[in-house]
Amino acid sequence: MTVAGRTSDGAAGRNVFAERTRRAGEDFERYLAELQKCMRCGQCRTNCPVFRAYGTETDVARGKLALLAHYLREEERPDRELYGRLTRCVNCGRCRLECPSGTDTGYALLEGRRRLLERVGMPPVKSMAVRGLFGHYGRLRAGARLLALIQPLAFRPRPADPRHVRSIWRLPVLGQKVLLPRMRAAGRRRTVSGAGPGRAGGHAVSTPHRGRAVLYPGCLADLGYPELIDSTVRMAEALGYEVVIPDGLVCCGAPAAYAGDNETARRLAAANIKAILPHLAADPAAKLLFVCPSCATAFGHDYPEYIFGKMTGADSAAADLGIDRGAVELVAGRVQDATAWAWREGAAEHMRAAPGAVQLTVTYHDPCHLRRLLGVIAEPREVLRHLAGAGFRQAPDADACCGFGGTFAMEHAQASASMLEARCRQLQSTGAEVIATACPGCMAWLANGLDRLGADARPVHLIEMMADALTERSTSGGNGGAVGGPR
Amino acid sequence: MNSSEVAGNPNLLPSRGRVTPAVVESLRRLAAPERVLVRQQELLAYSYDASFLTRLHPSAPEAVVQPVSTAEVAALVSLAAEHGIPVVARGAGTSQTGGAVPVAGGIVLDLARMDNILELDLDNLQVSVEPGVIHAHLNAALAPHGFYFPPDPGSSEMCTLAGMVANNASGMRAVKYGATGEYVLGLEVVLADGTVIVTGGANSRSLKCVSGYDLTRLFVGSEGTLGVITRLRLKVLPLPERRGVVMAAFDELTLAGETVVDIFRARLRPAAAEIMDRSACRAAMLHVPGLSLPDGEAVLFFQVDGAPPAVTYEAERIAEVCRQRATHVEWAEDPQRVAALWQARSVVGAATGRIRDGATRVCAGEDICVPIVRVPEALAGVQAIARRHGFPIVTYGHIGDGNLHSAPLIDMRDPEEVERAHRAIDEIHRLALRLSGTTTGEHGVGVVRQEYLPEEHGPALLVMRRIKQALDPAGILNPGKMLLQAGEEA
C-alpha cells in the first residue's frame, strides 16, 4: 500500500506527540498535551491579524504549533530563525478565544518560546530591550529621562495633539516618522495620593471615604503619560477612595514573558507581588487598579496561569523568590481595570458634568487584552454613551487590534504598520473627533496611525474623560482636560 | 535540519522532477520572489491539513508559491510540467483527508491570495469569484443584496470556495439545497500542461448548459487531480425571509431515524435535519455549562426556511410528526429562541474535544454517509466500535442525507492508542460500506480514504484512472490521492 504515513519503511512513520524519551517530566507532559490539542482545523486563520498582514501559514497559530510539534524531535536543532517566526505574534489572544478545540494557544506559544529560548538564546538587540531595559526599571526610568532631554532636538509637537511629539526624520527601523509621548519629568512616584479623600485635585468632593485602592501605573503611563496616573488618582478620589502607589514596583514582566524569558518575568512578577501584597493583605476590600490592560492581564491572568502556573509547575515555583501560590492568587484576585472599576463604583452618579456634556463625536477602540482576556466590553461603551450621548459612535470590527503589541511594533514594523493603518481607517470611518481607548499602548500607537493618515482625531484614555467629568475639568484643554473644545 | 522525516515521498511518482535551485530561480521570475517560499520552516507549515494522518505524519513540499493571477498559475504549472514536478493546489488547508498536502513533495500552490470577488451579477443569479475567496466572505458580500450561496460547510469562516468545489463540499443545508456542485455554473481551470480552459461555456452567463460533456461536473470533486481552478462562476439564491427550528428528543436511535423518514413521507422539506447522539449531547452540555438538553439516546434538530407563513406551517407540521415518537418536542421561529434551540447543534463541533481530558479530537472516519433508514444502525455501530477500542467517539451529523461526523477522542501521546484508533477508523469506514453507504459524504478521499475506492467503485475506478491519464498523463497534479496512479493498488 502506498498510503503516505502508514508505510512501514519508517519514511514518515514517527509520531512526534509520543516523543518523550529523554525529556519526560510534568512540565513537558503538560506542554505535549497542549500541543496535541490543536486539530489543525484552521479556525485561527479567520481572524489572526498577523496572518492577515503576512498571508503565510507560518504566521498563524496553527502553523506555529505545527512547527513546535516538529521540533519535539530530539534530532532537530532549532535556530534563531524559528525563534523569530514564533515572535511574529501580537499576543492579541484572538486565536485562543476562538479555538474550537480549546487549545490554550497563549500558553503553548509562550511555553514553546521559552523552551526554544533555552536552546537558541535571545537575539542581542531584543535582549538589550527586554532584559536590559524592561528587566531593570531604574534603567528604563533613566532612559526616559534621557529621552526627555534629547526629545526637543529631534521631535516637534503635533499641533492636533499637543501631548505627542513627531520625529523630524523617518526612523530607520520603522521607515516612518514616529510619534512619542512628550516626555516630562518622568517616573514620579507618590506613595499615597497627595490630596486624600475629600479634596480631589483641589476640588472639594462631598463623597464620603469609601476605602483604599492600590494603583499599578505601568511603564508607559508612569514614564510617558503621567497625566493618566494623575487622572486615575483624581477619579478614585472623586469616588471617595484614596490611592496608594506602592514603592518598589517594576515592569509587569509581560515583555519578558512574551519573549519566552520566563526567568526574567518571574523575577519581575515576584518583585511586584512583594511590593503590593502588604497593601492588599492589610485591607481585604482594597482593589488593585490598572490603567494598562496588558499589565492587568499579566497580574490577573499570566502570573497565576502561566508565569507561576503551567510554565513552572504551580506550587513550589515561586518559593525561591520568597512568595507562595497564595500570594500570587491573592494579588491576581484583586486586579481591576480602573475604568471598569470606576464605572461599577457608580461613577455616573458622582459626575459633576451632566450626561452628554462631552460635545464631541467619540468612538471607542477595544484594547485586545481588556476585551478578550479581562472581558471588559460593556463598561467603556456605557461610559461613552453617558458622557457623549448621541455623539458616541460604535466603531466597526470591535475585535481588531491596533498592531502595537509592545516589542512587536519594533520587531515586525511592517505588519504592525499595516494593522495600524487598517484599524485607524476603521476608526476614522465613524467620523469621530476623539478616539477613546483604555490602554496607553493603544493610545500611543493610534496617535501614530492617525498622524500617518493626516487625521485630526486624537486618541484619549477613558480614564482622562472620566476624571474630567468627575471633577469638571472637561473644557480646560491641555493636559488637565483630555477632551477639549466644543463640537 | 533533518527534513527527511517530513519531506514528501518521491517514490509516489517515480519519474518526477525535483525543485532544484534553478527551478526556484524560475519560480521567482514567474511570481514575485517574496511569494516563493523555500525556507525549511516555511515549508513545514504547508505539510499538514486537518486530517489525523497529516497531523501525525506531515509531508512538506519543496516549494510554496502564492500566485495572484490565472496567468501566474498557468506559467507555474507549465514550468512544473516541463520538469515533471508535482503541483498541489491548496486553499485554506482545512481538508480532513490529506487532500491539500503534498505527499509526493513538489510545489504547493497556495491560492489563498487570489481572494477577489470579481462580479456580483445578481439579476442573473450568479457571481464570479477567484479561487481563494472565503465562503463566509462571499455570503457576507451577498447578504446586503438579499442573496446567498446555499452550501454551508462547518468551516465556512476559513474554507475557500475553490476548495469547496474541488471536494464538492456541503453542509447542513444539503438536504434541501444540495452540495456545492449544484451551484457551479462554470470554472476556469489551468490544466496539467498549463493551458487554460473555461467550462460551462467560455462566454456564457446561462444558468443551464447541456452543450457538450459536462466538464464542470468533472472538475467538481476532482480534488486538484485534473486541473487547478482559477476562477469560479457560481449560482446564488435569494435569502429566505425567515428561519425556524424544531428540536425533538428520542429514547431510542431507531425512533429518531423513523421520524426523519416520516417527515419526508409527510411531504415536508426541512432545510436541515441534524442528529446528535447521546455522546454529542453530553459533549455539548459539558462545553456550555448552562445548556440543558432533554435526556435521550438522540436529539433531532430541524431547520425550516422560507416565507414566514410557510415557516410557521412547516415547523408546526414537523413538530407534529416528531410528537408521535419523541419524548420532548420544541419549536421556535423567533430569532432569539431559534438561536437558543440551535445552540447545542452549533457548539457540538467545538465541544467534542472537551469531553476527555488529555485527548484530542482527530479527523478520521469522520464523514461516512449511509442511507437515511440505516443511520440508527450506523450510530449504534460507531458506539460499539468506540466501546471495543476503549476511547470515546462523539457522533453527530446530517441525518437528512445520512451523513455522519464521528469524532474519535484520542491521546496521541500514547502510540498504542494511536494504533487502536487506526483500526477503529477502518472499522467505521467498513461499517459504512456494509450499510450500503460510502466512506465520504462531503469531505473527500484525499490520501486517507483511497484504500476503499476499489471496493466502492469496482471497474469504475479504472475509468477514473483513464480520465486522469487523458488530462494529466505525467501525473503531476496532486499525486498520491484517490488511487489514480497506474500501478497503485489497495
Chai-1 contact restraints between the chains, C-beta under 6 A:
chainA,res_idxA,chainB,res_idxB,connection_type,confidence,min_distance_angstrom,max_distance_angstrom,comment,restraint_id
A,T2,B,E488,contact,1.0,0.0,6.0,A-B,restraint_1
A,V3,B,V447,contact,1.0,0.0,6.0,A-B,restraint_2
A,A4,B,N9,contact,1.0,0.0,6.0,A-B,restraint_3
A,A4,B,S59,contact,1.0,0.0,6.0,A-B,restraint_4
A,A4,B,V103,contact,1.0,0.0,6.0,A-B,restraint_5
A,A4,B,V447,contact,1.0,0.0,6.0,A-B,restraint_6
A,G5,B,L53,contact,1.0,0.0,6.0,A-B,restraint_7
A,G5,B,H57,contact,1.0,0.0,6.0,A-B,restraint_8
A,A11,B,N9,contact,1.0,0.0,6.0,A-B,restraint_9
A,A12,B,H57,contact,1.0,0.0,6.0,A-B,restraint_10
A,N15,B,L56,contact,1.0,0.0,6.0,A-B,restraint_11
A,N15,B,P415,contact,1.0,0.0,6.0,A-B,restraint_12
A,N15,B,V418,contact,1.0,0.0,6.0,A-B,restraint_13
A,F17,B,M412,contact,1.0,0.0,6.0,A-B,restraint_14
A,F17,B,R413,contact,1.0,0.0,6.0,A-B,restraint_15
A,A18,B,R413,contact,1.0,0.0,6.0,A-B,restraint_16
A,A18,B,P415,contact,1.0,0.0,6.0,A-B,restraint_17
A,L32,B,R413,contact,1.0,0.0,6.0,A-B,restraint_18
A,A33,B,G358,contact,1.0,0.0,6.0,A-B,restraint_19
A,Q36,B,T360,contact,1.0,0.0,6.0,A-B,restraint_20
A,Q36,B,M412,contact,1.0,0.0,6.0,A-B,restraint_21
A,K37,B,T360,contact,1.0,0.0,6.0,A-B,restraint_22
A,M39,B,R361,contact,1.0,0.0,6.0,A-B,restraint_23
A,R40,B,Y48,contact,1.0,0.0,6.0,A-B,restraint_24
A,R40,B,A50,contact,1.0,0.0,6.0,A-B,restraint_25
A,R40,B,R55,contact,1.0,0.0,6.0,A-B,restraint_26
A,C41,B,A50,contact,1.0,0.0,6.0,A-B,restraint_27
A,G42,B,A92,contact,1.0,0.0,6.0,A-B,restraint_28
A,G42,B,G93,contact,1.0,0.0,6.0,A-B,restraint_29
A,G42,B,T94,contact,1.0,0.0,6.0,A-B,restraint_30
A,G42,B,M158,contact,1.0,0.0,6.0,A-B,restraint_31
A,R45,B,A92,contact,1.0,0.0,6.0,A-B,restraint_32
A,R45,B,M158,contact,1.0,0.0,6.0,A-B,restraint_33
A,T46,B,E157,contact,1.0,0.0,6.0,A-B,restraint_34
A,T46,B,M158,contact,1.0,0.0,6.0,A-B,restraint_35
A,G55,B,R113,contact,1.0,0.0,6.0,A-B,restraint_36
A,E57,B,A45,contact,1.0,0.0,6.0,A-B,restraint_37
A,E57,B,Y46,contact,1.0,0.0,6.0,A-B,restraint_38
A,T58,B,E42,contact,1.0,0.0,6.0,A-B,restraint_39
A,T58,B,A45,contact,1.0,0.0,6.0,A-B,restraint_40
A,G63,B,A45,contact,1.0,0.0,6.0,A-B,restraint_41
A,A66,B,Y48,contact,1.0,0.0,6.0,A-B,restraint_42
A,L67,B,L44,contact,1.0,0.0,6.0,A-B,restraint_43
A,H70,B,L44,contact,1.0,0.0,6.0,A-B,restraint_44
A,E75,B,N2,contact,1.0,0.0,6.0,A-B,restraint_45
A,L82,B,Q41,contact,1.0,0.0,6.0,A-B,restraint_46
A,R85,B,Q41,contact,1.0,0.0,6.0,A-B,restraint_47
A,P100,B,A350,contact,1.0,0.0,6.0,A-B,restraint_48
A,S101,B,G353,contact,1.0,0.0,6.0,A-B,restraint_49
A,G102,B,G353,contact,1.0,0.0,6.0,A-B,restraint_50
A,G102,B,R354,contact,1.0,0.0,6.0,A-B,restraint_51
